[in-house]
Amino acid sequence: MPDKKLDQKQRDVFKKQLLKIKEDILHDIRNMNEVNSSEKHHNSTESAGHSTHMADVATDMYDREFNLGLASNDRELLQKVDTALKRIQDHSFGNCTKCHKSIPGARLKAIPYVETCLKCQEELEKSMR
């Protein structure tokens, strides 16, 4: 059972924060897609008449892998933000998904998409080790 509910004004503040985070993530993903598209075009036109040095190929592969990792992290964060927005709608935002107690305001301000209180998060991390 939750300790206390956030009022509408508090939920609106967090919703605004979460929507801004979501907008930033989507912007980053679009930029990565544009960079990858332009690199593919550049690489295909560049290699049409010239052989590419192995070090350049390795660097390009590393950059692609790095960008894929960033995109994966962005997708994961986007999913957490969307879940938090749904929790705002159903009025469960601000309560731990494990113990159902209130998540302290300072924790929510620091990580507005957080799902667990600090105690439950520590227990989750211990069990993952």
FENPEDA-V462625 format. One record per pair of residues at least 4 apart in sequence whose ideal C-beta (glycine too) atoms are under 8 Angstrom apart, sorted by sequence separation. I is the first residue (numbers start at 0). J is the second residue. D is the distance in Angstrom with one decimal. If there is no record, write none. Layout:
BEGIN
{{I:J:D} {I:J:D}}
END
This chain:
BEGIN
{{5:9:4.1} {6:10:7.1} {7:11:6.2} {8:12:6.7} {9:13:6.6} {10:14:6.0} {11:15:6.4} {12:16:6.6} {13:17:6.1} {14:18:6.2} {15:19:6.5} {16:20:6.5} {17:21:6.3} {18:22:6.3} {19:23:6.4} {20:24:6.4} {21:25:6.3} {22:26:6.3} {23:27:6.5} {24:28:6.4} {25:29:6.4} {26:30:6.4} {27:31:6.4} {28:32:6.4} {29:33:6.4} {30:34:6.3} {31:35:6.2} {32:36:6.2} {33:37:6.3} {34:38:6.1} {35:39:6.4} {36:40:6.5} {37:41:6.0} {38:42:6.0} {39:43:6.2} {40:44:6.4} {41:45:5.9} {42:46:5.9} {43:47:6.8} {45:49:6.6} {46:50:7.6} {51:55:5.3} {52:56:7.2} {53:57:6.3} {54:58:6.3} {55:59:6.3} {56:60:6.3} {57:61:6.3} {58:62:6.3} {59:63:6.4} {60:64:6.3} {61:65:6.1} {62:66:6.3} {63:67:6.3} {64:68:6.5} {65:69:6.6} {66:70:6.2} {67:71:6.3} {68:72:6.5} {69:73:6.3} {70:74:6.4} {71:75:6.5} {72:76:6.3} {73:77:6.1} {74:78:6.5} {75:79:6.8} {76:80:6.3} {77:81:6.3} {78:82:6.4} {79:83:6.4} {80:84:6.5} {81:85:6.6} {82:86:6.4} {83:87:6.7} {84:88:6.9} {85:89:6.5} {95:99:6.0} {102:106:5.3} {103:107:7.2} {104:108:6.1} {105:109:6.4} {106:110:6.4} {107:111:5.8} {109:113:7.9} {115:119:4.1} {116:120:6.9} {117:121:6.3} {118:122:6.7} {119:123:6.4} {120:124:6.4} {121:125:6.4} {122:126:6.4} {123:127:6.5} {124:128:7.0} {5:10:5.2} {46:51:5.3} {51:56:5.5} {86:91:4.8} {87:92:4.3} {91:96:8.0} {94:99:5.4} {95:100:5.4} {102:107:5.5} {115:120:4.6} {45:51:7.4} {86:92:4.0} {94:100:6.8} {95:101:7.6} {107:113:6.5} {94:101:5.9} {95:102:5.7} {106:113:6.0} {113:120:7.8} {5:13:7.4} {93:101:6.1} {94:102:6.7} {115:123:6.7} {42:51:7.8} {83:92:6.3} {93:102:5.7} {106:116:7.3} {102:113:6.3} {106:117:6.3} {102:115:7.3} {103:116:7.3} {93:107:6.2} {102:116:5.1} {103:117:7.5} {101:116:7.7} {100:116:5.9} {42:59:6.7} {96:114:4.6} {97:115:5.5} {98:116:6.4} {95:114:7.3} {96:115:6.0} {97:116:7.6} {95:115:5.0} {98:118:7.4} {38:59:7.4} {95:116:4.2} {98:119:5.5} {97:119:4.0} {38:62:7.7} {95:119:5.4} {97:122:7.8} {97:123:7.7} {35:63:7.4} {83:111:6.5} {86:114:7.9} {83:112:4.1} {82:112:7.2} {83:113:7.9} {35:66:6.4} {83:114:7.6} {34:66:7.4} {80:112:5.0} {82:114:7.2} {79:112:4.3} {31:66:5.5} {79:114:7.5} {76:112:7.4} {31:69:6.7} {31:70:5.8} {27:69:7.7} {28:70:6.3} {31:73:8.0} {28:73:5.5} {27:73:5.9} {28:74:7.8} {24:73:5.1} {28:77:8.0} {24:76:5.9} {25:77:7.4} {24:77:5.0} {20:76:7.6} {21:77:6.5} {24:80:7.1} {21:80:4.9} {20:80:5.4} {21:81:7.3} {17:80:5.3} {21:84:7.6} {17:83:5.4} {18:84:7.4} {17:84:5.4} {13:83:7.6} {14:84:6.7} {17:87:7.4} {14:87:5.2} {13:87:6.4} {10:87:5.2} {13:92:6.6} {10:90:7.7} {13:93:7.8} {10:92:6.3} {10:93:7.9} {9:93:7.7} {4:90:6.5} {5:92:6.6} {5:93:4.5} {4:93:7.2} {1:91:7.8} {20:111:7.1} {1:93:7.9} {2:94:7.7} {20:112:7.2} {1:94:4.4} {13:107:6.6} {17:111:5.5} {16:111:4.8} {17:112:6.4} {1:99:5.6} {2:100:5.1} {3:101:5.2} {13:111:5.3} {0:99:6.0} {1:100:6.9} {2:101:4.0} {1:101:6.3}}
END
